[in-house]
């Protein structure tokens, strides 16, 4: 019914109007919905009390995605013949296209009152109930994504840094970390993956920016104990020679063959199952922190949870990068 028009007459009729309607039906079947709508409009001028014409024009407007006009015509068809199933069916189809699923189901239920045996209407109701559930779950997932509060998850670090190195320097380090984590979550949501990197908070006055960049790729770091050790040595030297104030490692869990920080015994036991996600390890001369951002796939969407603080002593992805207790000025 949704993609077809009716040739039957549900009330009223006129010779010229019926002829125009038939011509409109032919154009509709041929896919020329604009011409069909124009012919139904001419027919309505001749026979304005015929609900079939409004129902047919509603079908044409629906195909043309002129949804407000289609809904108005479906309502008119119902007004002209309140006991005609097709008017309610047409209204339901338009409301479905508008994604007004509750209203669409109500319209289809009314159609069933006048034709309880309609398998097509029953099928529509079942489909739209499923669409409504999917729409609700999609909304919930988007809400989960937008509700991730990185700053709140890092509150303890902000306080710790402020007490140790002062408000101005702690604000710089905190903003550096928040920006990296928020960017990582955004990329993970969009692509479901991340390039493993270590980001450095460079000293604007001391760092030779032509020699030292703000990020280092570490995609080979976790292939073996040897590559891990070499990478760590390089990163520690890089942090020292670039006069970095802090560093932040971002790496997906699924690329780590060594060290497998989520595995262990006793108190080291990993509590996040086998799910996907990524690590964030913050390094500075005065503080070290490690978080895991767990993710899952629901309805084809990648969804992250808030960063969860781990024991860096038990699960560190890299050993300490900065010498302690030195605090750079």
BAMAR-110132 format. One line per field, with one value per residue (C-alpha): x negated, y, z. Coordinates in nm, 2 decimals, always signed. Each point is the difference from the previous one (the first is absolute). Example, Ala and Ser with C-alpha at 12.3 -4.5 7.8 and 13.67 -1.06 7.14 Angstrom:
<rs>
east: -1.23  -0.14
north: -0.45  +0.34
up: +0.78  -0.07
</rs>
This chain:
<rs>
east: +0.00  -0.28  -0.13  +0.32  +0.32  +0.35  +0.23  +0.31  +0.23  +0.08  +0.25  +0.11  -0.11  +0.01  -0.07  -0.28  -0.14  +0.00  -0.18  -0.26  -0.04  -0.06  -0.26  -0.17  -0.01  -0.18  -0.26  -0.03  -0.07  -0.26  -0.18  +0.09  +0.14  -0.01  +0.22  +0.23  +0.04  +0.08  +0.27  +0.15  +0.01  +0.20  +0.23  +0.05  +0.11  +0.28  +0.09  -0.12  +0.20  -0.17  -0.23  -0.17  -0.15  -0.15  -0.13  -0.16  -0.15  -0.13  -0.18  -0.15  -0.11  -0.15  -0.21  -0.11  -0.09  +0.25  +0.10  +0.20  +0.22  +0.03  +0.12  +0.25  +0.15  +0.02  +0.18  +0.24  +0.07  +0.08  +0.23  +0.19  +0.03  -0.08  +0.07  -0.23  -0.31  -0.21  +0.01  -0.15  -0.25  -0.12  -0.03  -0.20  -0.24  -0.06  -0.05  -0.25  -0.20  +0.00  -0.14  +0.31  +0.02  +0.25  +0.24  -0.05  +0.08  +0.32  +0.11  -0.07  +0.20  +0.29  -0.04  +0.03  +0.33  +0.15  -0.19  -0.10  -0.13  -0.26  -0.33  -0.17  +0.12  -0.10  -0.35  -0.03  +0.08  -0.26  -0.27  +0.06  -0.01  -0.34  -0.11  +0.12  -0.21  -0.30  +0.05  +0.03  -0.32  -0.19  +0.11  -0.12  -0.34  -0.05  +0.09  -0.26  -0.26  +0.08  +0.01  -0.36  -0.16  -0.38  -0.07  +0.21  -0.19  -0.33  +0.10  -0.24  -0.29  +0.08  +0.00  -0.32  -0.18  +0.12  -0.13  -0.34  -0.09  +0.24  +0.32  -0.14  -0.23  +0.26  +0.27  -0.23  -0.08  +0.37  +0.13  -0.27  +0.12  +0.38  -0.05  -0.18  +0.26  +0.30  -0.16  -0.08  +0.36  +0.14  -0.23  +0.09  +0.37  -0.03  -0.24  -0.03  -0.38  -0.30  -0.36  -0.22  -0.19  -0.17  +0.08  -0.23  +0.07  -0.29  -0.16  +0.07  -0.32  -0.25  +0.12  -0.16  +0.32  -0.18  -0.16  +0.27  +0.37  +0.29  +0.07  -0.19  +0.14  -0.05  +0.17  -0.28  -0.06  +0.21  -0.12  -0.27  -0.19  -0.29  +0.21  +0.17  -0.33  -0.14  +0.31  +0.00  -0.36  +0.06  +0.31  -0.19  -0.28  +0.25  +0.18  -0.33  -0.15  +0.32  +0.05  +0.35  +0.20  +0.23  +0.08  +0.32  +0.00  +0.31  +0.01  +0.28  +0.00  +0.04  -0.35  -0.19  -0.17  -0.27  +0.04  +0.36  +0.08  +0.35  -0.11  -0.14  +0.06  +0.15  +0.02  -0.12  +0.30  +0.17  +0.35  +0.13  +0.05  -0.10  +0.17  -0.17  -0.12  -0.32  -0.25  -0.09  -0.32  -0.09  -0.36  -0.16  -0.29  +0.25  +0.28  +0.08  +0.35  +0.16  +0.35  +0.19  +0.28  +0.21  +0.22  +0.26  +0.19  +0.38  +0.23  -0.31  -0.12  -0.31  +0.07  -0.26  +0.04  -0.16  -0.37  -0.06  -0.30  -0.24  -0.29  -0.29  -0.24  +0.18  +0.10  -0.24  -0.03  -0.35  -0.23  -0.06  -0.10  -0.11  -0.27  +0.12  +0.03  -0.12  +0.26  -0.08  +0.05
north: +0.00  +0.24  +0.02  -0.03  +0.19  -0.12  +0.00  -0.06  +0.28  +0.05  +0.27  +0.25  +0.00  +0.19  -0.10  +0.25  -0.05  -0.37  +0.03  +0.23  -0.24  -0.29  +0.20  +0.09  -0.37  -0.08  +0.27  -0.13  -0.35  +0.13  +0.18  +0.35  +0.11  +0.37  -0.04  -0.24  +0.26  +0.27  -0.22  -0.09  +0.37  +0.07  -0.28  +0.13  +0.34  -0.18  -0.25  +0.16  -0.25  -0.32  -0.14  -0.23  +0.29  +0.14  -0.34  -0.04  +0.35  -0.07  -0.31  +0.21  +0.27  -0.27  -0.12  +0.36  +0.03  +0.29  -0.15  +0.29  +0.02  -0.38  +0.00  +0.27  -0.20  -0.31  +0.19  +0.14  -0.35  -0.12  +0.30  -0.07  -0.37  -0.08  -0.38  -0.05  -0.21  +0.15  +0.36  -0.12  -0.22  +0.29  +0.21  -0.27  -0.02  +0.38  +0.00  -0.29  +0.21  +0.28  -0.24  +0.07  -0.36  +0.01  +0.20  -0.23  -0.31  +0.17  +0.08  -0.36  -0.14  +0.22  -0.15  -0.34  +0.08  +0.04  -0.30  -0.24  -0.26  +0.23  -0.18  +0.31  +0.22  -0.25  -0.03  +0.38  +0.01  -0.26  +0.17  +0.35  -0.14  -0.13  +0.33  +0.18  -0.23  +0.06  +0.37  +0.01  -0.21  +0.22  +0.30  -0.17  -0.08  +0.35  +0.12  -0.23  +0.13  +0.37  -0.06  -0.11  +0.25  -0.02  +0.28  -0.15  -0.33  +0.18  +0.21  -0.16  +0.06  +0.37  +0.04  -0.20  +0.21  +0.33  -0.09  -0.12  +0.25  +0.29  +0.10  +0.16  -0.29  -0.26  +0.16  -0.03  -0.36  -0.08  +0.17  -0.19  -0.33  +0.07  +0.11  -0.32  -0.23  +0.19  -0.02  -0.37  -0.08  +0.20  -0.19  -0.33  +0.07  +0.09  -0.28  -0.26  +0.03  +0.22  +0.03  -0.07  +0.32  +0.19  +0.37  +0.24  +0.33  +0.20  +0.30  +0.30  +0.17  -0.29  -0.26  +0.00  -0.04  -0.06  -0.31  -0.12  -0.03  -0.04  -0.37  -0.32  -0.31  -0.32  -0.25  -0.25  +0.03  -0.29  -0.27  -0.15  +0.07  +0.13  +0.26  +0.10  +0.07  +0.19  +0.21  +0.08  +0.10  +0.23  +0.16  +0.07  +0.16  +0.19  +0.14  +0.11  +0.16  +0.17  +0.16  -0.14  +0.08  -0.30  -0.29  -0.19  -0.35  -0.11  -0.36  -0.24  -0.32  -0.23  +0.08  -0.08  -0.34  +0.11  +0.09  -0.13  +0.24  -0.12  -0.36  -0.10  -0.19  +0.08  +0.38  +0.05  -0.17  +0.19  +0.10  +0.12  -0.33  -0.06  +0.32  +0.25  +0.34  +0.21  +0.11  +0.35  +0.03  +0.34  +0.07  +0.30  +0.05  +0.03  -0.23  -0.32  -0.12  -0.27  -0.03  -0.25  +0.11  -0.30  -0.02  -0.23  -0.02  +0.04  +0.02  +0.05  +0.29  +0.02  +0.13  +0.10  +0.00  +0.27  -0.04  -0.24  +0.06  -0.30  -0.07  +0.12  -0.20  -0.32  +0.07  +0.26  -0.02  +0.16  +0.05  +0.35  +0.24  +0.29  +0.00  +0.08  +0.22  +0.26  +0.27  +0.22  +0.37
up: +0.00  +0.09  -0.35  -0.19  -0.06  -0.01  -0.29  +0.21  +0.10  +0.37  -0.04  -0.27  -0.36  -0.33  -0.35  -0.06  +0.35  -0.04  -0.34  +0.15  +0.29  -0.23  -0.19  +0.33  +0.09  -0.32  +0.06  +0.36  -0.11  -0.25  +0.28  -0.11  +0.34  -0.08  -0.30  +0.19  +0.29  -0.26  -0.15  +0.34  +0.08  -0.32  +0.09  +0.35  -0.15  -0.18  +0.27  +0.34  +0.22  -0.13  +0.27  -0.25  -0.19  +0.32  +0.10  -0.35  +0.01  +0.35  -0.14  -0.28  +0.25  +0.22  -0.29  -0.07  +0.38  +0.04  +0.33  +0.14  -0.31  +0.00  +0.36  -0.07  -0.28  +0.21  +0.27  -0.26  -0.13  +0.35  +0.06  -0.32  +0.09  +0.36  -0.04  -0.30  +0.09  -0.28  +0.15  +0.32  -0.18  -0.21  +0.32  +0.17  -0.30  +0.01  +0.37  -0.03  -0.26  +0.25  +0.26  +0.22  +0.09  +0.29  -0.21  -0.30  +0.21  +0.12  -0.35  -0.12  +0.30  -0.11  -0.35  +0.15  +0.16  -0.34  -0.16  +0.28  -0.25  -0.17  +0.02  -0.15  +0.28  +0.27  -0.16  +0.00  +0.37  +0.08  -0.21  +0.15  +0.35  -0.08  -0.16  +0.31  +0.23  -0.22  +0.00  +0.37  +0.04  -0.24  +0.20  +0.32  -0.16  -0.12  +0.35  +0.15  -0.24  +0.07  +0.38  +0.03  +0.24  -0.03  +0.23  +0.28  -0.05  +0.06  +0.30  +0.24  -0.24  -0.04  +0.38  +0.04  -0.27  +0.14  +0.35  -0.14  -0.28  +0.05  -0.18  -0.32  -0.09  +0.11  -0.22  -0.30  +0.06  +0.08  -0.32  -0.20  +0.14  -0.04  -0.36  -0.09  +0.17  -0.15  -0.34  +0.04  +0.11  -0.30  -0.25  +0.17  -0.03  -0.37  -0.11  +0.28  -0.01  +0.10  -0.10  +0.29  +0.09  +0.28  +0.02  +0.16  +0.18  -0.14  +0.16  -0.22  +0.11  +0.00  -0.25  -0.34  -0.20  -0.32  +0.15  +0.24  -0.08  +0.23  -0.08  -0.05  -0.17  +0.20  -0.23  +0.03  +0.37  +0.12  -0.24  +0.23  +0.32  -0.22  -0.19  +0.32  +0.17  -0.29  -0.04  +0.37  +0.00  -0.30  +0.16  +0.33  -0.19  -0.22  +0.31  +0.15  -0.31  -0.11  +0.34  +0.01  +0.31  -0.03  -0.23  -0.08  -0.16  -0.19  -0.13  -0.08  +0.21  -0.30  -0.14  +0.32  -0.02  +0.25  +0.28  +0.04  +0.28  +0.04  +0.09  +0.33  +0.32  +0.33  +0.06  -0.36  -0.15  -0.28  +0.09  -0.34  -0.17  -0.36  -0.14  -0.22  +0.11  +0.03  +0.27  +0.10  +0.20  +0.13  +0.09  +0.17  +0.24  +0.29  -0.09  -0.19  -0.08  -0.21  -0.14  -0.21  -0.23  -0.06  -0.31  -0.15  -0.32  +0.02  -0.31  -0.21  +0.20  +0.21  +0.35  +0.25  +0.38  +0.23  +0.06  +0.29  +0.22  +0.03  +0.23  -0.20  +0.21  -0.10  -0.36  -0.14  -0.38  +0.02  +0.30  +0.14  -0.28  +0.22  +0.27  +0.34  +0.21  -0.25  -0.08  -0.30  +0.04
</rs>
